[in-house]
Each structure stands twice: as C-alpha cells, then as structure tokens.
Amino acid sequence: MSEDEKKRDRALQRRVRERQAKTGENYQAAWRQLTNSDAPPRAAEEDDAALLLTPRIILPFHLPRALPQQPTRATARAKEEAVDIDRIIISGVGTAAGAADWIVNDIEVDGRSQLTLKNLPGALFATRGVAAGPKATTTFSIEGFDPVEHDHELAIIVTYVGQNPEGAPFFASAIGSPPPQRPTIVPIVSGSRLPISTKMTIGVRIENAAFQMERLEIEDAWDWIVNDLRINGRTQFAQSGDIPGDMFDTVAIDAFLSLEECATGGEIEVDVTYIGAAEDAIFKGRLEGTVIRDDRHTPPPDLRVIVRTGDKISDDVVVGTCNWRATTTGNRAS
C-alpha cells in the first residue's frame, strides 16, 4: 500500500469513528453507510473488540423521599470526568409499581432542558422498559444530549404518582461514556464580498501541523452552494455535483464526503457560490477537525493557516484553537 493510500485509509477510519460517535452505529454499519461496501473483516473485528473496552460512567441519583404529586429535583455531578449520557434507568425499589410510579418531568444539564416533550412516563426508564414478555426488554436510548462536563450537574425532575400518601424514595442511574474530544476550530472569512451566482474558491493553507478536517460549518448556510471541496488538490466529493450549504449541518453529509488528512503546507479549498437575496455577501464559516500529533492525550497546538479568496491571499495568519477537554479516570462500570 502506497503512502497516499495509507493516508486515505486512516482518514476513512477517522470518518467512520466520527459517524459512530454521532449515530451509535457499529463499525461495519458506519463503514457501509460511508462507502457502500463492507469494512475489511480485521478492521471491524478490532473495532468491535475496542467497543467492549469502552469505559462506562455511572452517575447515581437518590432522593430519600419525594412527596406525591410534587415535582422534585434529583441531581448528580460528573465528579471525575465529562460524560455523554446514553441511558437513564429508574429503579423500582420502594414503590409498588416500580418505575411506573414516576413521571419524568424534565432532564437538565446545567439547568438547560434536554427535552422538547416533557412529563414522560417513568416506565420508559424502567430496567425492562415497557416490554410484556418475561424475557423481553425495551430501552429508552439517548443520543445528542449536551455532555455533562467535569464537575457539572445533571438533573432529573420527577413526580411521584404512586399510591403511598407519604411518598417514596427515588433511585436512578444515568449511564454514559466519555464524550469525544472537542475539535480544533478554524474560522474562515472571505477577503472580499462575493457576487451572487459567481463561483469563488476559498483556500486555507495549513502552515504548522497536519490537520484532519472532519466538518465544514457555514454561516447562513442556506444562502450558499458548495460546488467542490478539495484537500491536497483532490476532490473529497464521493460524486460530482453541487451540494446545498445547509447539508453540511447534518450527518447526511457523510454520504457525500470522505475527507483525507491535509499535510503541513497543504491546502483545503472550498468552491462556493452565493445564492442569497442580496447582490453579494461575505462568506463566513469554520473548519472543525483534529491536529495530527503523536500523543492524542495531550492538548493540540494551535493551528496556523493562511486564507485566500480566489487569487487574493490574506496577509494575516488565522489561528485555529481547541477548547481541550481534560480527561481523568472516573466512576466507571467495567
């Protein structure tokens, strides 16, 4: 395998893992969605083994007693490290009907509600869910809630609706995994206003470290068409054709792109066309990704880039930074 092929392979594996983190798919399913082909058996097996070793974090909740028909707040803190919650389980201990004796009024991270539909039946969060069969289970899975950062608060607001007039104790657990590391973010602004219906190339030259781009975000994305995206001079589109800018805000964009690593001194180029209501506009966006380095457990260096608009190269160095999330050992389940 040539060096270029190795780089493309590493880049594809990173894209697969990013999709896994966002969709919960296994390695094989994520690979198939991105490539329309099966993953190499060894890669899939290695990833499945790695998933078994993924640390699980438990945040326990306990209220000595919640009075009937009164919304009560139960809280837990991520004392050891940040956590992405993927399940909440309400214990049936201390109540006649178990989790069904509770209403989950809301779930909050640092006071921010994570639900649009509130007042959910507690039975959804029971250890066996709402399944009827003795060996059947249902699971209320969670994806995309705000991470509970280190030493921050997760809260469950519950109401006891059981038959005991004195109320009941409340026991629950939130279960999750360490969240993905935050990306390095590189802001991009065109050096001039871009006329409507005129294609223009925005180039970003990487100055000091290799960069694995993972996402392009565009401000007022519905006003833009992305005609092409190239890294190291090679298109990253799976097939030719223009893509609406707002598609880059969704996981669906993974079906259209396979992003390779941009070497130091290389360039990321985005061909864009303004289609908004004004005569012209400034292009604003940002690149998100990972600075390539030997030790991924250490904060990345700031990324320095030079932005050009068409043939006009900016004199200013743009600095991309990462709001690094420190990692520690925590309250984990093996």
Phi, psi and omega in degrees: 000131181288167180297320178297319179294323177297318180296317179296321179295317178295321180296319179295319179298322177295321179295321179298314181293325176296317179295320177304316182297329184270330187251342184079004179292155171284173186299316182297316181294318180295318178300316182296321179294325183276332189237351185059030177212165180281145176290149173305135185308318183296319180296317180295318180296317180297322181289321177299321177295321179295325180297325179296335182264000180298124183294143177248141183241136181242129173247112183274148175237143176206128169242123180304322177197133173247127182286152183298142172060023178237113177305130185230140186262123173250134185232155173215151179244144175279085191285334186255321182196169178293156181214138169265114182282131175237353177201145172235130182240127177261127179285151176268004183294134172087002179227150184293319184258012178065220183298338179293346177278008182233149169246130175268102183288323181193162173230128186232146170242115184052040177083357179265123180296140177254005183239140169267323174259117185256180178058056181276147177297134179298334181300334177299333185259009181291162182299327177251007179067222183244021180290146182270321184291149183295336179251004183266153176218155167234152183230130173270097184270152184237135176214136173088004172298158173302137175298146171271105184289164181306127179067022174253175194248136167249133182232142172240122177263120185232156175232128176280125182238019180281188188269348182284117183293344179267359180090195185202155174286153181239128176232135177204166176220139170257134185237138180195194182226162174302134182288159175301150178295146178294147183277163164283133184245125181246111179285143180232130174223130179294149183283354180204169177285139183258124182296152179297144175061024179239121180287138180220146179260126172256117181253142179233106181269126183276123191264321195235351182198148176297149187223126174262101178290137181237340184202145169242123175246136185239129176288139185050051191300330181292348179269006187226148169246134174262111184279329178194157174224121183239143173232128183056034177082359183249133179297144178256001178284135177293331175211152184292154179136151181285146179237128176302141184301326184287347174295335182286352177272359185237161176295338182302336181298338181300334180287343185255343188235149168220099192271128178263168180288139176259119184286162173303130184088350178279178184224139170257124183241134178237118174270121183231154175229129179278130181231021183283192186276338181276174179285333179202173182198156171276133175276127177230136178194194177203147172263139174239140180178199186237130172284125183285130181203165185291319184249104181285355180268003178247151180301140180284155173290156173300144181259124179259131181224159173244129183256135174236151176240109188063237178266357184270115182262130180290147175278347186266143173270127176266136183250123174264137184233161178237125173279079191298134177262114179296142179248142178220180173269148187221199181278086189250152172258136180272000000 
